[in-house]
Amino acid sequence: MAYKVCSNCNEDNSESATVCSSCSHHLLNSKVYGIPNNEIISKAKKSKICSNCSEKLDEDSFHCKYCGHMTVPSPAQDYPYRRHTYQSPSSDNSSAVILLFIATFIIPIVGLIVGGIYALDDDPDKSSIGKGLVVFGLIMIVLGVILWNVLT
């Protein structure tokens, strides 16, 4: 694994970095230490040999040119540094939903109008938020009417 050393703060950075991760100093003229990734990958690709006739094959061939036997490379040879990462879905509209419920608390008709529009949406998340806004708006209207009758 290769790395670059920052001339400003002596921090190790990846070989493909253009700026230091610690001090943001440019790494354009920095020396690369270790074995670069492209050399590691090229060394990992070994010459193939036909399993049928034992003749040497070209690196990118899928069949033997001598006997016609099909060769299938294993995924581990083609992608030696493959990583599987999981990214959880992010909810970008959570603050907007909170603001809609606050607006519905203050002005219940907002919840009825926006909630009605959202409730008719094809997206199940928007539909459930819309139903919640409609119910919350109706509750706020009922509580407002009760509070108005008690105070007057």
OpenMM code with the backbone's topology and positions (N, CA, C; nanometers):
from openmm import Vec3, app, unit

residues = "MET ALA TYR LYS VAL CYS SER ASN CYS ASN GLU ASP ASN SER GLU SER ALA THR VAL CYS SER SER CYS SER HIS HIS LEU LEU ASN SER LYS VAL TYR GLY ILE PRO ASN ASN GLU ILE ILE SER LYS ALA LYS LYS SER LYS ILE CYS SER ASN CYS SER GLU LYS LEU ASP GLU ASP SER PHE HIS CYS LYS TYR CYS GLY HIS MET THR VAL PRO SER PRO ALA GLN ASP TYR PRO TYR ARG ARG HIS THR TYR GLN SER PRO SER SER ASP ASN SER SER ALA VAL ILE LEU LEU PHE ILE ALA THR PHE ILE ILE PRO ILE VAL GLY LEU ILE VAL GLY GLY ILE TYR ALA LEU ASP ASP ASP PRO ASP LYS SER SER ILE GLY LYS GLY LEU VAL VAL PHE GLY LEU ILE MET ILE VAL LEU GLY VAL ILE LEU TRP ASN VAL LEU THR".split()
positions = [
    Vec3(0.0849, -0.1175, 0.0000),
    Vec3(0.0000, 0.0000, 0.0000),
    Vec3(0.0892, 0.1235, 0.0000),
    Vec3(0.0636, 0.2130, -0.0904),
    Vec3(0.1449, 0.3330, -0.1027),
    Vec3(0.0799, 0.4489, -0.0286),
    Vec3(0.1637, 0.5457, 0.0076),
    Vec3(0.1146, 0.6637, 0.0768),
    Vec3(0.2049, 0.7819, 0.0455),
    Vec3(0.1506, 0.9026, 0.0632),
    Vec3(0.2253, 1.0267, 0.0467),
    Vec3(0.2405, 1.0923, 0.1828),
    Vec3(0.3563, 1.1526, 0.2089),
    Vec3(0.3810, 1.2219, 0.3338),
    Vec3(0.3762, 1.3714, 0.3060),
    Vec3(0.2953, 1.4417, 0.3836),
    Vec3(0.2813, 1.5863, 0.3683),
    Vec3(0.4104, 1.6552, 0.4119),
    Vec3(0.4603, 1.7468, 0.3304),
    Vec3(0.5826, 1.8189, 0.3648),
    Vec3(0.5581, 1.9258, 0.4704),
    Vec3(0.4328, 1.9598, 0.4937),
    Vec3(0.3987, 2.0631, 0.5909),
    Vec3(0.3818, 2.0070, 0.7316),
    Vec3(0.3065, 1.8953, 0.7463),
    Vec3(0.2767, 1.8423, 0.8796),
    Vec3(0.3234, 1.6983, 0.8998),
    Vec3(0.3869, 1.6386, 0.7983),
    Vec3(0.4367, 1.5005, 0.8033),
    Vec3(0.3282, 1.3970, 0.8264),
    Vec3(0.2083, 1.4245, 0.7828),
    Vec3(0.0964, 1.3309, 0.7957),
    Vec3(0.0932, 1.2378, 0.6746),
    Vec3(0.0649, 1.1076, 0.6986),
    Vec3(0.0521, 1.0109, 0.5900),
    Vec3(-0.0847, 1.0265, 0.5242),
    Vec3(-0.0865, 1.0263, 0.3905),
    Vec3(-0.2093, 1.0379, 0.3122),
    Vec3(-0.2106, 0.9286, 0.2077),
    Vec3(-0.3283, 0.8999, 0.1513),
    Vec3(-0.3376, 0.7966, 0.0482),
    Vec3(-0.2599, 0.8417, -0.0754),
    Vec3(-0.2216, 0.7454, -0.1574),
    Vec3(-0.1393, 0.7778, -0.2741),
    Vec3(-0.2134, 0.8620, -0.3769),
    Vec3(-0.3464, 0.8574, -0.3772),
    Vec3(-0.4230, 0.9340, -0.4754),
    Vec3(-0.4632, 1.0719, -0.4234),
    Vec3(-0.4277, 1.1048, -0.2983),
    Vec3(-0.4673, 1.2335, -0.2398),
    Vec3(-0.3937, 1.3482, -0.3079),
    Vec3(-0.4629, 1.4597, -0.3259),
    Vec3(-0.4008, 1.5787, -0.3834),
    Vec3(-0.3765, 1.6858, -0.2781),
    Vec3(-0.4517, 1.6767, -0.1657),
    Vec3(-0.4297, 1.7674, -0.0534),
    Vec3(-0.4223, 1.6854, 0.0747),
    Vec3(-0.3522, 1.7370, 0.1729),
    Vec3(-0.3343, 1.6672, 0.3007),
    Vec3(-0.4669, 1.6639, 0.3767),
    Vec3(-0.4973, 1.5495, 0.4374),
    Vec3(-0.6219, 1.5361, 0.5116),
    Vec3(-0.6179, 1.6102, 0.6444),
    Vec3(-0.4987, 1.6451, 0.6925),
    Vec3(-0.4887, 1.7152, 0.8207),
    Vec3(-0.4795, 1.8666, 0.8061),
    Vec3(-0.3909, 1.9116, 0.7164),
    Vec3(-0.3662, 2.0559, 0.7096),
    Vec3(-0.4071, 2.1188, 0.5765),
    Vec3(-0.4591, 2.0409, 0.4823),
    Vec3(-0.5042, 2.0868, 0.3506),
    Vec3(-0.3916, 2.1437, 0.2647),
    Vec3(-0.2680, 2.1070, 0.2925),
    Vec3(-0.1540, 2.1468, 0.2120),
    Vec3(-0.1512, 2.0616, 0.0850),
    Vec3(-0.1102, 2.1192, -0.0302),
    Vec3(-0.1122, 2.0417, -0.1550),
    Vec3(-0.0048, 1.9336, -0.1521),
    Vec3(-0.0346, 1.8204, -0.2161),
    Vec3(0.0560, 1.7058, -0.2188),
    Vec3(0.1028, 1.6738, -0.3605),
    Vec3(0.1019, 1.7725, -0.4494),
    Vec3(0.1323, 1.7467, -0.5893),
    Vec3(0.2760, 1.6996, -0.6100),
    Vec3(0.3720, 1.7540, -0.5383),
    Vec3(0.5117, 1.7171, -0.5566),
    Vec3(0.5615, 1.6228, -0.4480),
    Vec3(0.4727, 1.5664, -0.3698),
    Vec3(0.5123, 1.4769, -0.2617),
    Vec3(0.5541, 1.3420, -0.3179),
    Vec3(0.6525, 1.2814, -0.2512),
    Vec3(0.7030, 1.1514, -0.2940),
    Vec3(0.6085, 1.0422, -0.2450),
    Vec3(0.5884, 0.9396, -0.3298),
    Vec3(0.5030, 0.8264, -0.2951),
    Vec3(0.5912, 0.7176, -0.2346),
    Vec3(0.5586, 0.6727, -0.1131),
    Vec3(0.6323, 0.5677, -0.0441),
    Vec3(0.5537, 0.4375, -0.0516),
    Vec3(0.6225, 0.3256, -0.0605),
    Vec3(0.5563, 0.1961, -0.0668),
    Vec3(0.5306, 0.1544, -0.2111),
    Vec3(0.4505, 0.0508, -0.2278),
    Vec3(0.4189, -0.0026, -0.3598),
    Vec3(0.2856, 0.0557, -0.4060),
    Vec3(0.2839, 0.1272, -0.5193),
    Vec3(0.1585, 0.1852, -0.5688),
    Vec3(0.0552, 0.0775, -0.6006),
    Vec3(-0.0715, 0.1140, -0.5887),
    Vec3(-0.1812, 0.0189, -0.6095),
    Vec3(-0.1809, -0.0415, -0.7492),
    Vec3(-0.1480, 0.0387, -0.8518),
    Vec3(-0.1503, -0.0157, -0.9877),
    Vec3(-0.0450, -0.1247, -1.0066),
    Vec3(0.0676, -0.1184, -0.9344),
    Vec3(0.1676, -0.2249, -0.9413),
    Vec3(0.1201, -0.3493, -0.8672),
    Vec3(0.0489, -0.3304, -0.7561),
    Vec3(-0.0034, -0.4447, -0.6809),
    Vec3(-0.1051, -0.5201, -0.7647),
    Vec3(-0.1925, -0.4459, -0.8321),
    Vec3(-0.2958, -0.5085, -0.9136),
    Vec3(-0.2343, -0.5800, -1.0336),
    Vec3(-0.1323, -0.5182, -1.0973),
    Vec3(-0.0707, -0.5829, -1.2126),
    Vec3(0.0053, -0.7086, -1.1721),
    Vec3(0.0637, -0.7121, -1.0511),
    Vec3(0.1307, -0.8319, -1.0031),
    Vec3(0.0302, -0.9402, -0.9668),
    Vec3(-0.0895, -0.8995, -0.9250),
    Vec3(-0.1914, -0.9965, -0.8868),
    Vec3(-0.2450, -1.0715, -1.0081),
    Vec3(-0.2425, -1.0087, -1.1255),
    Vec3(-0.2893, -1.0755, -1.2472),
    Vec3(-0.1778, -1.1676, -1.2960),
    Vec3(-0.2002, -1.2958, -1.2842),
    Vec3(-0.1036, -1.3947, -1.3298),
    Vec3(-0.1484, -1.4472, -1.4649),
    Vec3(-0.0545, -1.5030, -1.5386),
    Vec3(-0.0912, -1.5593, -1.6680),
    Vec3(-0.1800, -1.6811, -1.6467),
    Vec3(-0.2814, -1.6935, -1.7319),
    Vec3(-0.3756, -1.8037, -1.7204),
    Vec3(-0.3250, -1.9241, -1.7978),
    Vec3(-0.3626, -2.0415, -1.7496),
    Vec3(-0.3287, -2.1665, -1.8164),
    Vec3(-0.4585, -2.2425, -1.8383),
    Vec3(-0.4762, -2.2966, -1.9569),
    Vec3(-0.5962, -2.3713, -1.9904),
    Vec3(-0.6044, -2.4974, -1.9053),
    Vec3(-0.7197, -2.5195, -1.8454),
    Vec3(-0.7376, -2.6380, -1.7615),
    Vec3(-0.7563, -2.7653, -1.8435),
    Vec3(-0.7812, -2.7503, -1.9739),
    Vec3(-0.8038, -2.8664, -2.0594),
    Vec3(-0.6744, -2.9153, -2.1249),
    Vec3(-0.5969, -2.8218, -2.1882),
    Vec3(-0.4770, -2.8626, -2.2615),
    Vec3(-0.3475, -2.8088, -2.2016),
    Vec3(-0.3546, -2.7296, -2.0944),
    Vec3(-0.2393, -2.6743, -2.0210),
    Vec3(-0.1556, -2.5773, -2.1028),
    Vec3(-0.2135, -2.5154, -2.2045),
    Vec3(-0.1442, -2.4134, -2.2817),
    Vec3(-0.1625, -2.2774, -2.2153),
    Vec3(-0.0668, -2.1865, -2.2372),
    Vec3(-0.0741, -2.0523, -2.1809),
    Vec3(-0.1792, -1.9706, -2.2568),
    Vec3(-0.2626, -1.8986, -2.1823),
    Vec3(-0.3691, -1.8181, -2.2410),
    Vec3(-0.3354, -1.6701, -2.2321),
    Vec3(-0.3984, -1.5920, -2.3175),
    Vec3(-0.3867, -1.4469, -2.3075),
    Vec3(-0.4596, -1.4017, -2.1814),
    Vec3(-0.4173, -1.2865, -2.1259),
    Vec3(-0.4762, -1.2384, -1.9999),
    Vec3(-0.6241, -1.2095, -2.0101),
    Vec3(-0.6680, -1.1552, -2.1240),
    Vec3(-0.8078, -1.1145, -2.1366),
    Vec3(-0.8925, -1.2103, -2.2195),
    Vec3(-0.8426, -1.3320, -2.2446),
    Vec3(-0.9189, -1.4275, -2.3254),
    Vec3(-1.0143, -1.5084, -2.2382),
    Vec3(-1.1257, -1.5491, -2.2991),
    Vec3(-1.2254, -1.6297, -2.2299),
    Vec3(-1.2309, -1.7727, -2.2828),
    Vec3(-1.1507, -1.8013, -2.3844),
    Vec3(-1.1425, -1.9384, -2.4337),
    Vec3(-1.0013, -1.9644, -2.4857),
    Vec3(-0.9630, -2.0895, -2.4857),
    Vec3(-0.8304, -2.1311, -2.5303),
    Vec3(-0.8259, -2.1281, -2.6818),
    Vec3(-0.7212, -2.0654, -2.7376),
    Vec3(-0.7110, -2.0590, -2.8841),
    Vec3(-0.6590, -2.1888, -2.9441),
    Vec3(-0.6124, -2.2817, -2.8584),
    Vec3(-0.5616, -2.4100, -2.9077),
    Vec3(-0.6698, -2.5192, -2.9099),
    Vec3(-0.7450, -2.5304, -2.7996),
    Vec3(-0.8455, -2.6371, -2.7941),
    Vec3(-0.9885, -2.5851, -2.7906),
    Vec3(-1.0087, -2.4536, -2.7719),
    Vec3(-1.1420, -2.3954, -2.7702),
    Vec3(-1.2140, -2.4065, -2.6369),
    Vec3(-1.1474, -2.4573, -2.5337),
    Vec3(-1.2083, -2.4734, -2.4019),
    Vec3(-1.2365, -2.3355, -2.3407),
    Vec3(-1.3574, -2.3181, -2.2849),
    Vec3(-1.3967, -2.1911, -2.2235),
    Vec3(-1.3302, -2.1768, -2.0868),
    Vec3(-1.2797, -2.0588, -2.0586),
    Vec3(-1.2213, -2.0299, -1.9278),
    Vec3(-1.2998, -1.9163, -1.8655),
    Vec3(-1.3346, -1.9301, -1.7406),
    Vec3(-1.4097, -1.8278, -1.6692),
    Vec3(-1.3250, -1.7825, -1.5508),
    Vec3(-1.2867, -1.6543, -1.5457),
    Vec3(-1.2069, -1.6071, -1.4325),
    Vec3(-1.2927, -1.5979, -1.3070),
    Vec3(-1.2311, -1.6249, -1.1943),
    Vec3(-1.3038, -1.6142, -1.0677),
    Vec3(-1.3150, -1.4676, -1.0287),
    Vec3(-1.4221, -1.4279, -0.9608),
    Vec3(-1.4394, -1.2878, -0.9221),
    Vec3(-1.3284, -1.2383, -0.8304),
    Vec3(-1.2683, -1.3249, -0.7519),
    Vec3(-1.1626, -1.2824, -0.6606),
    Vec3(-1.0398, -1.2362, -0.7375),
    Vec3(-1.0118, -1.2952, -0.8565),
    Vec3(-0.8977, -1.2532, -0.9348),
    Vec3(-0.9227, -1.1187, -1.0011),
    Vec3(-1.0449, -1.0965, -1.0471),
    Vec3(-1.0751, -0.9733, -1.1186),
    Vec3(-1.0866, -0.8531, -1.0264),
    Vec3(-1.1345, -0.8717, -0.9051),
    Vec3(-1.1585, -0.7613, -0.8135),
    Vec3(-1.0973, -0.7923, -0.6770),
    Vec3(-0.9643, -0.7848, -0.6635),
    Vec3(-0.9025, -0.8249, -0.5372),
    Vec3(-0.9303, -0.7288, -0.4217),
    Vec3(-0.9656, -0.6031, -0.4489),
    Vec3(-0.9843, -0.5064, -0.3412),
    Vec3(-1.1277, -0.4581, -0.3346),
    Vec3(-1.2220, -0.5437, -0.3636),
    Vec3(-1.3633, -0.5062, -0.3653),
    Vec3(-1.4174, -0.5028, -0.2228),
    Vec3(-1.4865, -0.3978, -0.1905),
    Vec3(-1.5483, -0.3839, -0.0581),
    Vec3(-1.6974, -0.3639, -0.0760),
    Vec3(-1.7724, -0.4271, 0.0141),
    Vec3(-1.9171, -0.4092, 0.0131),
    Vec3(-1.9522, -0.3194, 0.1305),
    Vec3(-2.0123, -0.2066, 0.1020),
    Vec3(-2.0505, -0.1143, 0.2078),
    Vec3(-2.2007, -0.0928, 0.2031),
    Vec3(-2.2565, -0.0711, 0.3187),
    Vec3(-2.3991, -0.0444, 0.3292),
    Vec3(-2.4176, 0.1005, 0.3678),
    Vec3(-2.5026, 0.1690, 0.2943),
    Vec3(-2.5349, 0.3062, 0.3267),
    Vec3(-2.6825, 0.3130, 0.3611),
    Vec3(-2.7091, 0.3589, 0.4814),
    Vec3(-2.8480, 0.3677, 0.5228),
    Vec3(-2.9154, 0.4843, 0.4516),
    Vec3(-3.0408, 0.4684, 0.4150),
    Vec3(-3.1100, 0.5779, 0.3479),
    Vec3(-3.1298, 0.6938, 0.4438),
    Vec3(-3.1105, 0.8129, 0.3910),
    Vec3(-3.1243, 0.9305, 0.4760),
    Vec3(-3.2582, 0.9971, 0.4489),
    Vec3(-3.3168, 1.0508, 0.5539),
    Vec3(-3.4428, 1.1229, 0.5371),
    Vec3(-3.4113, 1.2717, 0.5324),
    Vec3(-3.4250, 1.3298, 0.4131),
    Vec3(-3.3906, 1.4698, 0.3928),
    Vec3(-3.5023, 1.5633, 0.4369),
    Vec3(-3.6248, 1.5133, 0.4516),
    Vec3(-3.7378, 1.6002, 0.4776),
    Vec3(-3.7856, 1.5951, 0.6224),
    Vec3(-3.7057, 1.5429, 0.7146),
    Vec3(-3.7514, 1.5305, 0.8531),
    Vec3(-3.7744, 1.6679, 0.9176),
    Vec3(-3.6887, 1.7652, 0.8888),
    Vec3(-3.7090, 1.8983, 0.9469),
    Vec3(-3.8315, 1.9664, 0.8868),
    Vec3(-3.8590, 1.9419, 0.7594),
    Vec3(-3.9784, 2.0001, 0.6965),
    Vec3(-4.1054, 1.9410, 0.7564),
    Vec3(-4.1031, 1.8120, 0.7870),
    Vec3(-4.2194, 1.7473, 0.8475),
    Vec3(-4.2433, 1.8037, 0.9877),
    Vec3(-4.1365, 1.8239, 1.0627),
    Vec3(-4.1505, 1.8825, 1.1968),
    Vec3(-4.2100, 2.0223, 1.1877),
    Vec3(-4.1628, 2.1014, 1.0914),
    Vec3(-4.2181, 2.2364, 1.0738),
    Vec3(-4.3651, 2.2318, 1.0321),
    Vec3(-4.4035, 2.1324, 0.9524),
    Vec3(-4.5444, 2.1191, 0.9152),
    Vec3(-4.6312, 2.0866, 1.0366),
    Vec3(-4.5840, 2.0013, 1.1255),
    Vec3(-4.6616, 1.9706, 1.2459),
    Vec3(-4.6686, 2.0904, 1.3391),
    Vec3(-4.5622, 2.1701, 1.3479),
    Vec3(-4.5663, 2.2921, 1.4302),
    Vec3(-4.6651, 2.3913, 1.3699),
    Vec3(-4.6623, 2.4056, 1.2361),
    Vec3(-4.7574, 2.4962, 1.1702),
    Vec3(-4.8998, 2.4480, 1.1896),
    Vec3(-4.9203, 2.3159, 1.1884),
    Vec3(-5.0541, 2.2608, 1.2112),
    Vec3(-5.0996, 2.2857, 1.3538),
    Vec3(-5.0068, 2.2832, 1.4489),
    Vec3(-5.0409, 2.3131, 1.5878),
    Vec3(-5.0890, 2.4570, 1.6013),
    Vec3(-5.0234, 2.5496, 1.5312),
    Vec3(-5.0584, 2.6911, 1.5397),
    Vec3(-5.1807, 2.7216, 1.4521),
    Vec3(-5.1802, 2.6743, 1.3280),
    Vec3(-5.2894, 2.6982, 1.2342),
    Vec3(-5.3345, 2.5619, 1.1807),
    Vec3(-5.4372, 2.5007, 1.2395),
    Vec3(-5.4766, 2.3646, 1.2025),
    Vec3(-5.5182, 2.3458, 1.0569),
    Vec3(-5.5674, 2.4502, 0.9920),
    Vec3(-5.6099, 2.4369, 0.8528),
    Vec3(-5.4922, 2.4043, 0.7609),
    Vec3(-5.3696, 2.4452, 0.8011),
    Vec3(-5.2488, 2.4129, 0.7241),
    Vec3(-5.2309, 2.2619, 0.7195),
    Vec3(-5.2480, 2.1960, 0.8321),
    Vec3(-5.2347, 2.0508, 0.8377),
    Vec3(-5.3383, 1.9803, 0.7533),
    Vec3(-5.4597, 2.0343, 0.7507),
    Vec3(-5.5640, 1.9729, 0.6691),
    Vec3(-5.5339, 1.9855, 0.5197),
    Vec3(-5.4886, 2.1027, 0.4775),
    Vec3(-5.4620, 2.1249, 0.3348),
    Vec3(-5.3384, 2.0467, 0.2895),
    Vec3(-5.2257, 2.0672, 0.3577),
    Vec3(-5.1016, 2.0000, 0.3177),
    Vec3(-5.1134, 1.8491, 0.3407),
    Vec3(-5.1755, 1.8112, 0.4517),
    Vec3(-5.1938, 1.6692, 0.4797),
    Vec3(-5.2807, 1.6016, 0.3761),
    Vec3(-5.3841, 1.6705, 0.3288),
    Vec3(-5.4681, 1.6145, 0.2240),
    Vec3(-5.3928, 1.5941, 0.0937),
    Vec3(-5.3068, 1.6887, 0.0612),
    Vec3(-5.2259, 1.6750, -0.0605),
    Vec3(-5.1274, 1.5594, -0.0462),
    Vec3(-5.0610, 1.5515, 0.0694),
    Vec3(-4.9636, 1.4446, 0.0942),
    Vec3(-5.0317, 1.3078, 0.1029),
    Vec3(-5.1517, 1.3020, 0.1591),
    Vec3(-5.2207, 1.1740, 0.1764),
    Vec3(-5.2561, 1.1105, 0.0424),
    Vec3(-5.2731, 1.1898, -0.0611),
    Vec3(-5.3081, 1.1380, -0.1932),
    Vec3(-5.1865, 1.1053, -0.2787),
    Vec3(-5.0661, 1.1215, -0.2235),
    Vec3(-4.9428, 1.0937, -0.2974),
    Vec3(-4.9202, 0.9433, -0.3101),
    Vec3(-4.8528, 0.9013, -0.4171),
    Vec3(-4.8244, 0.7593, -0.4388),
    Vec3(-4.7140, 0.7070, -0.3466),
    Vec3(-4.6260, 0.7953, -0.3000),
    Vec3(-4.5181, 0.7553, -0.2101),
    Vec3(-4.5774, 0.7180, -0.0738),
    Vec3(-4.5503, 0.5963, -0.0231),
    Vec3(-4.6105, 0.5553, 0.1045),
    Vec3(-4.5654, 0.6396, 0.2236),
    Vec3(-4.4417, 0.6892, 0.2206),
    Vec3(-4.3952, 0.7739, 0.3313),
    Vec3(-4.4712, 0.9059, 0.3342),
    Vec3(-4.4851, 0.9697, 0.2162),
    Vec3(-4.5596, 1.0954, 0.2104),
    Vec3(-4.7061, 1.0734, 0.2464),
    Vec3(-4.7615, 0.9622, 0.2049),
    Vec3(-4.9012, 0.9325, 0.2334),
    Vec3(-4.9243, 0.9186, 0.3840),
    Vec3(-4.8333, 0.8491, 0.4537),
    Vec3(-4.8505, 0.8336, 0.5989),
    Vec3(-4.8297, 0.9659, 0.6719),
    Vec3(-4.7374, 1.0490, 0.6245),
    Vec3(-4.7188, 1.1817, 0.6845),
    Vec3(-4.8440, 1.2658, 0.6623),
    Vec3(-4.9008, 1.2584, 0.5426),
    Vec3(-5.0227, 1.3340, 0.5125),
    Vec3(-5.1391, 1.2922, 0.6004),
    Vec3(-5.1553, 1.1614, 0.6208),
    Vec3(-5.2628, 1.1136, 0.7076),
    Vec3(-5.2414, 1.1627, 0.8512),
    Vec3(-5.1161, 1.1605, 0.8949),
    Vec3(-5.0856, 1.2107, 1.0293),
    Vec3(-5.1166, 1.3588, 1.0437),
    Vec3(-5.0848, 1.4366, 0.9406),
    Vec3(-5.1140, 1.5803, 0.9440),
    Vec3(-5.2650, 1.6063, 0.9456),
    Vec3(-5.3407, 1.5299, 0.8679),
    Vec3(-5.4868, 1.5472, 0.8661),
    Vec3(-5.5454, 1.5154, 1.0026),
    Vec3(-5.5040, 1.4036, 1.0620),
    Vec3(-5.5557, 1.3656, 1.1944),
    Vec3(-5.5153, 1.4689, 1.2987),
    Vec3(-5.3891, 1.5120, 1.2950),
    Vec3(-5.3423, 1.6116, 1.3913),
    Vec3(-5.4165, 1.7438, 1.3733),
    Vec3(-5.4417, 1.7829, 1.2474),
    Vec3(-5.5167, 1.9056, 1.2212),
    Vec3(-5.6592, 1.8970, 1.2733),
    Vec3(-5.7244, 1.7820, 1.2549),
    Vec3(-5.8608, 1.7648, 1.3069),
    Vec3(-5.8626, 1.7690, 1.4589),
    Vec3(-5.7643, 1.7055, 1.5223),
    Vec3(-5.7558, 1.7089, 1.6698),
    Vec3(-5.7369, 1.8525, 1.7176),
    Vec3(-5.6514, 1.9291, 1.6499),
    Vec3(-5.6278, 2.0678, 1.6904),
    Vec3(-5.7535, 2.1525, 1.6717),
    Vec3(-5.8312, 2.1271, 1.5663),
    Vec3(-5.9570, 2.2011, 1.5460),
    Vec3(-6.0556, 2.1678, 1.6570),
    Vec3(-6.0701, 2.0397, 1.6913),
    Vec3(-6.1624, 1.9989, 1.7980),
    Vec3(-6.1191, 2.0601, 1.9305),
    Vec3(-5.9887, 2.0532, 1.9615),
    Vec3(-5.9402, 2.1134, 2.0868),
    Vec3(-5.9591, 2.2647, 2.0872),
    Vec3(-5.9429, 2.3287, 1.9707),
    Vec3(-5.9642, 2.4734, 1.9616),
    Vec3(-6.1093, 2.5107, 1.9868),
    Vec3(-6.2023, 2.4325, 1.9313),
    Vec3(-6.3447, 2.4587, 1.9521),
    Vec3(-6.3810, 2.4388, 2.0995),
    Vec3(-6.3318, 2.3305, 2.1597),
    Vec3(-6.3600, 2.3051, 2.3016),
    Vec3(-6.3027, 2.4175, 2.3875),
    Vec3(-6.1791, 2.4559, 2.3594),
    Vec3(-6.1152, 2.5631, 2.4376),
    Vec3(-6.1889, 2.6953, 2.4179),
    Vec3(-6.2374, 2.7231, 2.2973),
    Vec3(-6.3122, 2.8460, 2.2705),
    Vec3(-6.4432, 2.8485, 2.3489),
    Vec3(-6.5119, 2.7351, 2.3561),
    Vec3(-6.6380, 2.7285, 2.4308),
    Vec3(-6.6159, 2.7399, 2.5806),
    Vec3(-6.5065, 2.6870, 2.6293),
    Vec3(-6.4786, 2.6949, 2.7733),
    Vec3(-6.4420, 2.8369, 2.8126),
    Vec3(-6.3663, 2.9062, 2.7334),
    Vec3(-6.3199, 3.0396, 2.7680),
    Vec3(-6.4262, 3.1481, 2.7440),
    Vec3(-6.5238, 3.1238, 2.6589),
    Vec3(-6.6236, 3.2288, 2.6338),
    Vec3(-6.7531, 3.2044, 2.7046),
] * unit.nanometer
topology = app.Topology()
chain = topology.addChain("A")
for resn in residues:
    res = topology.addResidue(resn, chain)
    for name in ("N", "CA", "C"):
        topology.addAtom(name, app.Element.getBySymbol(name[0]), res)
